[in-house]
Amino acid sequence: MGKGVDFLLVSKTKQGNLLNVTGIRNLDYLRAMRRTESFFCPECDERVILKVGTKKMPHFAHQKGSACSESYERESEYHLKGKIALFEWLQEQGVESSLESFDKKIAQRPDIGFNFEGARYAIEYQCSSIPEELFIKRTENYFNANITPIWIMAGKNIKRPTNNRVALSKFDFLFLANSHSGMSIPSYCPIMNTLIIVQRILPVSVKNSLAHFSIKSLTKASITDLIRPTPNRPNQLNDWLKEIRRAKNITIPYYQSTQNKFLQELYSHSIIPSMLPPEIGLPVAHAHFIETPALEWQSYLLIDLLNRSQPIPIDKIIYAFKRRVGRNEIKLRNLPLARRGNALLAVKAYMKLLVKLNIFQAVSQTHIKRINPIRTQNNVERQLEWETNFYRKNFKIINDGLK
């Protein structure tokens, strides 16, 4: 558990009515109520204490030693303010919503539950790391109960090295969800009162991705900005090419390092990373499910099968990919919120793209064949010119493949 205290914003009275203290600004009224009323936890029915002070916002807390309080995640003031702001934002839009409503069917208490256009949603505003297994379990419980979970990341946790890049940890990727037009990560900062949607995420390495950021003041954002975000800019393949070139520009000592299995395999096949053809390291749909960078997993396919001249069964390409995964040479990501897609669809999207680029030809529904042998350049200047022309010529085809 992280830093924080046992905060409850909603309790039950002796009569069984729910009391939400976030809407009560009169502290004297709460102090008077505390003298005459008893309060109980909606989840465990244990008695809770109404705390009304001047430094922290009013809240309920379990008595010391309570077993129920130990099951609560510790909340920071940042998290508490964000949760309340999001709840009030939904209510201002006339959205039927509840704060900290315990669902007995799945034994979970989302930060906010709401109904919109006939569907049920649960918001989990997560400001600190929790075990991946717990994140997945909660998510699956929501889906199984026909509730769409929306995990919102704390705005302060977004690491943005440049305007078009984001650094995402393994935990951060758990927030990645299917949206109306692609995959995105929602976040909120109560300090700046901004809703930030990380969109057009193109992973270029294990942690670094290209991305666009839609940033709106919560006062100007609507619920559709959260549940159906629309990208405000197209993918920028020029930036992708720069990142791929940077990944391919490996120094000779590192290239020959025995500690890097990928580079060693390239070395054993007399492949110089900087001279890899431009069709290796392409962005494709569903690649978020593969933790290993595109340059690496596509190079493995090149080594295993894609340099052959005879027709290649697509099933054999899939098998080669799975074999690399089984040997831990290609690593996958667990994306519990992304219900549409998987790693094998990324491989198939890559094969489809190679056909559209006229690098391969579909000779049947089950086989593809390389049209021309693998080309290589003999100097860096020609290689860079080749890559630039390749992306310029095929921009639309590559970009359309990401939709």
C-alpha positions in Angstrom: 0.0 0.0 0.0 1.2 3.5 -0.8 1.1 6.6 1.3 -2.3 7.9 2.4 -5.1 7.3 4.8 -8.3 5.3 5.1 -10.7 7.7 3.4 -14.3 7.1 2.9 -16.5 9.7 1.3 -19.8 7.8 1.6 -21.3 6.1 4.6 -24.6 4.7 5.7 -26.7 6.2 8.5 -28.6 4.3 11.1 -31.6 4.5 8.8 -29.7 2.9 6.0 -29.4 6.0 3.9 -26.2 6.8 2.0 -24.5 10.0 3.0 -22.0 11.6 0.6 -19.9 14.3 2.4 -18.4 15.7 -0.8 -21.5 17.9 -1.4 -21.6 19.3 2.1 -19.6 22.5 2.5 -20.9 23.6 5.9 -18.4 22.1 8.4 -20.5 23.2 11.4 -23.4 21.2 10.0 -21.3 18.1 9.8 -19.9 18.6 13.3 -23.5 18.8 14.6 -24.5 15.8 12.7 -21.6 13.9 14.1 -23.0 14.4 17.6 -26.4 12.9 16.9 -25.9 10.4 14.1 -24.0 7.1 13.7 -22.3 6.1 10.5 -21.4 2.7 9.0 -19.2 1.4 6.2 -21.4 0.5 3.1 -19.1 -2.4 2.4 -18.6 -4.1 5.8 -21.3 -2.4 8.0 -18.7 -1.6 10.6 -19.0 1.7 12.4 -16.9 4.5 10.9 -15.9 7.9 12.3 -16.8 11.2 10.6 -13.7 13.4 10.6 -14.2 17.1 10.1 -11.0 19.2 10.2 -9.5 22.3 8.7 -6.5 20.7 6.9 -8.2 17.8 5.2 -11.5 17.5 3.5 -14.3 15.8 5.5 -14.3 12.1 5.3 -15.2 8.9 7.1 -12.6 6.4 8.5 -12.7 3.0 10.0 -11.8 2.6 13.6 -8.3 1.5 14.3 -7.7 -2.2 13.8 -10.6 -2.7 11.5 -10.2 -5.6 9.1 -12.1 -3.7 6.4 -9.8 -0.7 6.5 -6.9 -2.9 5.6 -8.6 -3.9 2.4 -8.8 -0.3 1.3 -6.1 1.2 -0.9 -4.5 4.2 0.9 -5.5 7.4 -0.8 -3.4 10.5 -1.2 -4.9 14.0 -1.2 -4.1 14.1 -5.0 -6.2 11.0 -5.6 -9.0 12.1 -3.4 -9.3 15.5 -5.1 -9.2 13.9 -8.5 -11.9 11.4 -7.7 -14.2 14.1 -6.4 -13.6 16.4 -9.3 -14.4 13.6 -11.8 -17.5 12.7 -9.9 -18.8 16.3 -9.8 -17.8 16.7 -13.5 -20.1 13.8 -14.5 -23.0 15.1 -12.3 -22.7 18.6 -13.9 -23.3 16.9 -17.3 -26.4 15.2 -15.9 -24.8 11.8 -16.0 -26.3 9.3 -13.5 -23.3 8.5 -11.3 -22.4 7.3 -7.8 -19.3 7.7 -5.7 -17.7 4.7 -4.0 -20.7 2.5 -4.5 -19.9 -1.0 -3.4 -21.0 -3.7 -5.8 -21.8 -6.8 -3.8 -22.0 -9.0 -6.9 -18.3 -8.6 -7.7 -17.2 -7.4 -4.3 -15.6 -4.3 -5.7 -16.0 -0.6 -4.9 -15.1 1.6 -8.0 -14.2 5.2 -7.4 -17.1 6.2 -9.6 -19.9 4.2 -11.2 -22.1 5.7 -13.9 -24.6 4.9 -16.6 -24.5 6.4 -20.0 -26.5 5.7 -23.2 -27.7 2.4 -21.7 -24.3 1.1 -20.7 -22.7 0.7 -17.2 -19.2 2.1 -16.5 -16.8 2.0 -13.6 -14.0 4.6 -13.2 -10.9 3.6 -11.3 -8.7 6.6 -10.8 -5.3 5.0 -10.1 -2.5 7.2 -8.8 -0.1 4.6 -7.5 1.1 1.2 -8.7 -0.8 -1.9 -7.7 0.1 -5.6 -8.6 -0.6 -6.4 -12.2 -2.6 -9.5 -11.1 -4.9 -7.2 -9.0 -5.4 -4.8 -11.9 -6.3 -7.7 -14.2 -8.6 -9.3 -11.7 -10.6 -6.1 -11.1 -10.8 -5.5 -14.8 -12.1 -9.0 -15.6 -14.6 -8.8 -12.8 -16.1 -5.6 -14.3 -16.3 -7.1 -17.8 -17.9 -10.3 -16.5 -20.5 -8.2 -14.8 -21.2 -6.3 -18.1 -19.6 -3.1 -16.7 -17.0 -1.3 -18.8 -14.0 -0.3 -16.7 -12.3 3.0 -17.3 -8.9 3.1 -15.6 -7.7 6.7 -15.5 -4.0 7.3 -14.8 -2.8 10.2 -12.6 -1.7 13.1 -14.8 1.4 13.5 -12.6 2.6 10.0 -13.6 2.8 10.7 -17.3 6.4 10.9 -18.4 6.7 13.0 -21.5 10.4 13.4 -22.7 9.3 15.4 -25.7 6.1 16.8 -27.2 5.6 13.7 -29.3 7.0 11.0 -27.1 5.8 9.2 -23.9 7.7 6.8 -21.6 5.4 4.0 -20.5 6.3 1.4 -17.9 4.9 -2.1 -17.9 2.3 -0.9 -15.4 1.4 2.2 -17.5 0.6 0.0 -20.5 -2.1 -1.8 -18.4 -4.2 1.4 -18.8 -4.2 1.1 -22.6 -7.7 0.6 -23.9 -9.6 0.4 -27.1 -11.3 3.6 -27.9 -13.5 4.9 -30.7 -10.6 5.4 -33.1 -7.7 3.4 -31.9 -6.0 2.8 -28.6 -5.5 5.4 -25.9 -4.7 6.0 -22.2 -6.9 8.5 -20.3 -5.4 10.5 -17.4 -6.4 13.4 -15.2 -4.6 16.0 -13.1 -6.6 17.6 -10.3 -3.9 20.3 -9.8 -4.2 21.6 -13.4 -7.8 20.3 -13.7 -7.0 18.8 -17.1 -8.1 15.7 -18.8 -5.2 14.3 -20.8 -5.8 11.6 -23.4 -2.6 9.9 -24.7 -3.4 8.9 -28.3 -1.8 7.5 -31.5 0.6 5.4 -29.3 3.3 3.8 -31.5 5.7 1.8 -29.4 9.3 2.1 -30.7 11.1 0.4 -27.8 10.1 -1.4 -24.6 9.4 1.9 -22.8 9.4 4.7 -25.3 6.5 5.4 -27.7 5.5 8.1 -30.1 2.2 9.6 -29.1 -0.1 12.6 -29.4 -1.6 14.3 -26.4 -5.2 15.7 -26.3 -5.2 18.1 -23.3 -8.5 19.8 -22.2 -9.6 21.6 -19.1 -12.1 19.5 -17.4 -14.5 22.4 -17.5 -14.5 22.3 -21.3 -14.4 18.5 -21.7 -17.4 16.3 -22.1 -18.0 12.6 -21.2 -17.5 11.6 -24.8 -13.9 13.0 -24.6 -13.4 10.3 -22.0 -15.2 7.3 -23.4 -14.9 8.0 -27.1 -11.8 10.2 -27.6 -11.1 11.3 -31.2 -7.5 11.7 -32.3 -6.7 15.4 -33.1 -3.7 14.7 -35.3 -2.6 11.9 -37.7 0.3 9.5 -37.2 3.6 11.1 -38.0 5.6 8.5 -39.8 8.6 10.9 -40.2 9.0 10.7 -36.5 8.7 7.0 -36.6 11.5 6.8 -39.2 13.8 8.9 -37.0 13.2 6.6 -34.1 13.9 3.5 -36.2 17.1 5.0 -37.5 18.2 5.7 -34.0 17.4 2.1 -33.0 19.4 0.8 -36.0 22.4 3.0 -35.4 24.2 0.6 -33.0 27.9 1.0 -32.4 30.2 -1.9 -33.4 31.3 -2.8 -29.8 27.7 -3.1 -28.7 26.7 -4.9 -31.9 29.3 -7.6 -31.1 28.3 -7.8 -27.4 27.6 -11.4 -26.3 25.0 -10.0 -23.8 22.6 -9.0 -26.5 21.0 -12.1 -28.0 19.2 -10.1 -30.8 22.4 -8.4 -32.0 24.3 -11.6 -31.7 21.8 -13.3 -34.0 22.1 -10.5 -36.6 25.9 -10.8 -36.3 25.7 -14.6 -36.9 23.7 -14.0 -40.1 26.1 -11.2 -41.3 23.4 -8.6 -40.9 24.4 -5.0 -40.0 21.5 -3.4 -38.1 21.9 0.0 -39.8 21.6 -1.7 -43.2 18.4 -3.6 -42.5 15.9 -2.9 -45.3 13.1 -0.4 -44.6 10.4 -3.0 -44.6 11.9 -4.2 -41.3 10.7 -2.1 -38.3 7.4 -1.0 -39.7 4.5 0.2 -37.4 1.5 -2.0 -37.6 -1.9 -2.3 -36.0 -2.0 -4.4 -32.7 1.8 -4.0 -32.2 1.0 -2.8 -28.7 0.5 -6.4 -27.7 4.2 -7.1 -28.4 6.7 -5.7 -25.9 9.7 -6.5 -28.1 10.3 -3.6 -30.5 9.1 -3.9 -34.0 12.6 -3.7 -35.4 13.5 -6.8 -33.4 10.5 -9.1 -33.9 10.3 -8.3 -37.6 14.0 -9.0 -38.0 13.5 -12.4 -36.4 10.8 -13.1 -39.0 13.2 -12.0 -41.7 15.9 -14.4 -40.4 13.5 -17.3 -39.9 11.4 -17.2 -43.1 11.0 -13.9 -45.0 14.2 -14.2 -47.0 13.1 -17.3 -48.8 12.3 -17.3 -52.5 9.7 -20.0 -52.5 6.1 -19.5 -51.2 5.8 -19.3 -47.5 2.7 -20.6 -45.5 1.3 -17.9 -43.3 0.7 -20.5 -40.7 4.5 -21.2 -40.7 5.2 -17.5 -40.1 2.8 -17.6 -37.1 4.5 -20.7 -35.8 7.9 -19.1 -36.2 6.7 -16.1 -34.2 5.2 -18.3 -31.5 8.4 -20.3 -31.2 10.4 -17.1 -30.6 7.8 -16.2 -27.9 8.3 -19.6 -26.3 12.0 -19.1 -26.2 11.5 -15.6 -24.6 13.2 -13.9 -27.6 10.0 -12.1 -28.3 8.0 -10.8 -25.3 4.3 -10.0 -25.2 2.3 -7.5 -23.2 -0.7 -8.1 -21.2 -3.4 -5.5 -22.0 -6.5 -6.4 -20.0 -8.5 -3.3 -21.2 -7.8 -4.0 -24.9 -10.5 -6.4 -25.7 -10.0 -6.2 -29.5 -6.7 -7.5 -30.7 -3.7 -9.7 -29.9 -0.1 -10.2 -30.8 -0.9 -12.7 -33.7 -3.1 -10.1 -35.3 0.0 -7.8 -35.3 1.9 -10.4 -37.2 -0.9 -10.9 -39.7 -1.2 -7.1 -40.1 2.5 -7.0 -40.9 2.2 -9.8 -43.5 -0.7 -7.9 -45.1 1.2 -4.7 -45.2 4.2 -6.4 -46.9 1.8 -7.6 -49.6 0.3 -4.1 -50.1 3.8 -2.7 -50.3 4.5 -5.1 -53.2 7.4 -6.7 -51.2 5.4 -9.9 -51.1 2.7 -11.4 -53.2 -0.3 -13.4 -52.1 -0.1 -16.6 -54.2 -3.1 -18.1 -52.4 -5.2 -17.5 -49.3 -2.7 -19.4 -47.2 0.7 -18.6 -48.8 2.8 -15.5 -49.7 5.9 -15.2 -51.8 8.7 -12.6 -51.8 8.6 -10.8 -55.2 12.2 -9.6 -55.1 15.2 -10.8 -53.1 16.3 -8.8 -50.1 18.1 -5.7 -51.1 21.0 -4.1 -49.2 23.0 -1.0 -49.6 26.7 -0.7 -49.4 27.0 2.8 -47.8 25.1 4.8 -45.2 24.2 7.7 -47.6 22.4 5.4 -50.0 20.7 3.6 -47.1 19.3 6.8 -45.7 18.1 7.9 -49.2 16.4 4.5 -49.7 14.6 4.7 -46.4 13.4 8.3 -47.0 12.1 7.4 -50.4 10.4 4.3 -49.1 8.4 6.1 -46.4 7.6 9.0 -48.7 6.3 6.7 -51.4 4.4 4.4 -49.1 3.2 6.9 -46.5 -0.5 6.3 -47.2 -0.3 2.5 -47.3 1.6 2.4 -44.0 -0.7 4.9 -42.3 -3.8 3.2 -43.5 -2.6 -0.1 -42.0 -2.6 1.5 -38.6 -6.3 2.3 -38.7 
